[in-house]
Amino acid sequence: MSLMITDECINCDVCEPECPNQAISQGPEIYQIDPERCTECVGHFNEPQCQQVCPVDCIPFDPDRKESQDALHQKYLKLIAA
């Protein structure tokens, strides 16, 4: 399951540098997460780092993008091979 950033985002800039997959970028109004690059930090950390640093708790799991741990790990392997 990918993560997503909700409208509660205050553009504080702390999540973007924490993402090991460079999945977070500034969108038109708030930060956004590229679901093709988001592995929930699988392969890097035990917990999603963006969720850990977000001061307003606006980074939930995206219910429309459910992925197993194996699928997230496979995505991670593709990203590090590129």
PASEBA-1860 file (N, C-alpha, C; in nm, 3 decimals):
! residues 82
1> MSLMITDE> 0.085/-0.117/0.000/0.000/0.000/0.000/0.089/0.123/0.000 ~ 0.065/0.209/-0.088/0.139/0.334/-0.093/0.085/0.429/0.013 ~ 0.162/0.530/0.042/0.117/0.635/0.131/0.064/0.751/0.048 ~ -0.008/0.839/0.112/-0.060/0.958/0.045/-0.052/1.076/0.140 ~ -0.051/1.196/0.086/-0.048/1.316/0.168/-0.183/1.385/0.152 ~ -0.246/1.415/0.264/-0.380/1.474/0.261/-0.374/1.627/0.260 ~ -0.490/1.687/0.246/-0.502/1.833/0.242/-0.460/1.902/0.371 ~ -0.439/1.824/0.478/-0.395/1.883/0.603/-0.247/1.922/0.599
9> CINCDVCE> -0.178/1.885/0.492/-0.036/1.917/0.476/-0.014/2.068/0.491 ~ 0.088/2.104/0.569/0.120/2.246/0.590/0.247/2.288/0.515 ~ 0.294/2.201/0.424/0.413/2.231/0.344/0.534/2.267/0.430 ~ 0.555/2.189/0.534/0.665/2.219/0.626/0.801/2.171/0.575 ~ 0.801/2.091/0.469/0.924/2.046/0.404/1.002/1.938/0.477 ~ 0.951/1.880/0.584/1.030/1.782/0.657/1.021/1.641/0.598 ~ 0.915/1.609/0.526/0.899/1.473/0.475/0.985/1.444/0.352 ~ 0.997/1.539/0.263/1.066/1.517/0.136/1.208/1.462/0.153
17> PECPNQAI> 1.294/1.524/0.234/1.430/1.471/0.246/1.439/1.337/0.320 ~ 1.334/1.299/0.392/1.336/1.173/0.466/1.306/1.052/0.378 ~ 1.250/1.072/0.260/1.209/0.961/0.173/1.331/0.901/0.102 ~ 1.363/0.775/0.132/1.480/0.713/0.069/1.460/0.681/-0.079 ~ 1.335/0.683/-0.125/1.306/0.650/-0.265/1.276/0.773/-0.350 ~ 1.290/0.889/-0.294/1.261/1.015/-0.364/1.120/1.013/-0.423 ~ 1.025/0.962/-0.344/0.886/0.952/-0.388/0.805/1.077/-0.354 ~ 0.859/1.163/-0.271/0.786/1.282/-0.227/0.838/1.405/-0.300
25> SQGPEIYQ> 0.745/1.484/-0.352/0.782/1.607/-0.420/0.675/1.712/-0.396 ~ 0.711/1.837/-0.422/0.616/1.946/-0.406/0.516/1.941/-0.521 ~ 0.389/1.938/-0.487/0.283/1.940/-0.588/0.236/2.083/-0.609 ~ 0.126/2.101/-0.683/0.076/2.235/-0.709/0.039/2.313/-0.582 ~ -0.014/2.242/-0.482/-0.054/2.309/-0.359/0.013/2.250/-0.234 ~ 0.027/2.119/-0.231/0.088/2.050/-0.117/0.185/1.944/-0.170 ~ 0.259/1.887/-0.079/0.348/1.778/-0.120/0.266/1.659/-0.166 ~ 0.327/1.576/-0.251/0.258/1.458/-0.302/0.355/1.341/-0.303
33> IDPERCTE> 0.299/1.220/-0.304/0.379/1.098/-0.304/0.354/1.023/-0.434 ~ 0.460/0.989/-0.503/0.452/0.910/-0.625/0.432/0.763/-0.584 ~ 0.314/0.706/-0.610/0.288/0.569/-0.567/0.377/0.465/-0.636 ~ 0.435/0.500/-0.749/0.524/0.408/-0.818/0.660/0.399/-0.750 ~ 0.693/0.498/-0.668/0.821/0.500/-0.598/0.809/0.471/-0.449 ~ 0.687/0.481/-0.395/0.667/0.462/-0.251/0.665/0.314/-0.217 ~ 0.756/0.275/-0.128/0.761/0.137/-0.079/0.730/0.130/0.070 ~ 0.676/0.241/0.125/0.653/0.251/0.269/0.783/0.230/0.345
41> CVGHFNEP> 0.893/0.260/0.282/1.030/0.246/0.334/1.074/0.100/0.350 ~ 0.998/0.007/0.293/1.040/-0.134/0.293/1.174/-0.142/0.222 ~ 1.267/-0.213/0.282/1.402/-0.224/0.228/1.498/-0.124/0.288 ~ 1.445/-0.019/0.347/1.528/0.085/0.407/1.510/0.093/0.559 ~ 1.384/0.100/0.601/1.351/0.119/0.743/1.234/0.030/0.782 ~ 1.211/0.016/0.911/1.099/-0.065/0.960/0.966/0.008/0.954 ~ 0.970/0.141/0.949/0.849/0.222/0.945/0.867/0.334/0.843 ~ 0.757/0.379/0.781/0.767/0.491/0.687/0.822/0.616/0.756
49> QCQQVCPV> 0.931/0.665/0.705/0.998/0.778/0.767/0.918/0.907/0.755 ~ 0.846/0.925/0.647/0.767/1.048/0.632/0.660/1.056/0.740 ~ 0.598/0.943/0.773/0.498/0.941/0.880/0.562/0.975/1.014 ~ 0.686/0.931/1.034/0.754/0.954/1.161/0.784/1.101/1.185 ~ 0.813/1.175/1.079/0.853/1.315/1.096/0.741/1.416/1.074 ~ 0.630/1.373/1.018/0.520/1.466/0.987/0.460/1.524/1.116 ~ 0.464/1.657/1.131/0.413/1.718/1.254/0.261/1.725/1.262 ~ 0.192/1.708/1.150/0.046/1.719/1.152/-0.024/1.587/1.120
57> DCIPFDPD> 0.052/1.478/1.110/-0.006/1.346/1.089/-0.098/1.341/0.967 ~ -0.046/1.388/0.853/-0.128/1.396/0.732/-0.082/1.297/0.624 ~ -0.013/1.189/0.665/0.037/1.092/0.567/-0.015/0.953/0.602 ~ -0.140/0.925/0.565/-0.197/0.792/0.590/-0.164/0.696/0.476 ~ -0.199/0.570/0.497/-0.190/0.473/0.389/-0.301/0.501/0.289 ~ -0.271/0.486/0.162/-0.369/0.511/0.055/-0.455/0.386/0.039 ~ -0.583/0.393/0.074/-0.669/0.275/0.066/-0.691/0.225/-0.076 ~ -0.664/0.308/-0.176/-0.681/0.269/-0.316/-0.559/0.199/-0.374
65> RKESQDAL> -0.451/0.191/-0.295/-0.327/0.132/-0.344/-0.271/0.030/-0.246 ~ -0.345/-0.076/-0.224/-0.301/-0.181/-0.132/-0.197/-0.269/-0.198 ~ -0.085/-0.290/-0.128/0.023/-0.375/-0.177/0.074/-0.462/-0.062 ~ 0.108/-0.584/-0.091/0.162/-0.673/0.011/0.306/-0.633/0.042 ~ 0.358/-0.685/0.153/0.498/-0.660/0.188/0.590/-0.713/0.079 ~ 0.554/-0.826/0.019/0.635/-0.881/-0.089/0.634/-0.789/-0.210 ~ 0.518/-0.736/-0.244/0.509/-0.644/-0.358/0.591/-0.518/-0.332 ~ 0.585/-0.467/-0.209/0.664/-0.349/-0.175/0.813/-0.379/-0.183
73> HQKYLKLI> 0.852/-0.498/-0.139/0.993/-0.537/-0.146/1.039/-0.551/-0.291 ~ 0.955/-0.606/-0.377/0.988/-0.618/-0.519/1.003/-0.479/-0.583 ~ 0.916/-0.386/-0.545/0.927/-0.249/-0.595/1.059/-0.187/-0.549 ~ 1.093/-0.209/-0.422/1.220/-0.162/-0.368/1.339/-0.216/-0.450 ~ 1.337/-0.346/-0.479/1.446/-0.406/-0.556/1.458/-0.346/-0.695 ~ 1.346/-0.316/-0.759/1.349/-0.251/-0.890/1.408/-0.110/-0.881 ~ 1.370/-0.038/-0.775/1.419/0.100/-0.760/1.569/0.105/-0.736 ~ 1.621/0.012/-0.657/1.766/0.018/-0.630/1.847/-0.034/-0.748
81> AA> 1.784/-0.112/-0.836/1.855/-0.164/-0.954/1.863/-0.059/-1.064 ~ 1.773/0.038/-1.060/1.768/0.140/-1.167/1.880/0.240/-1.157
END
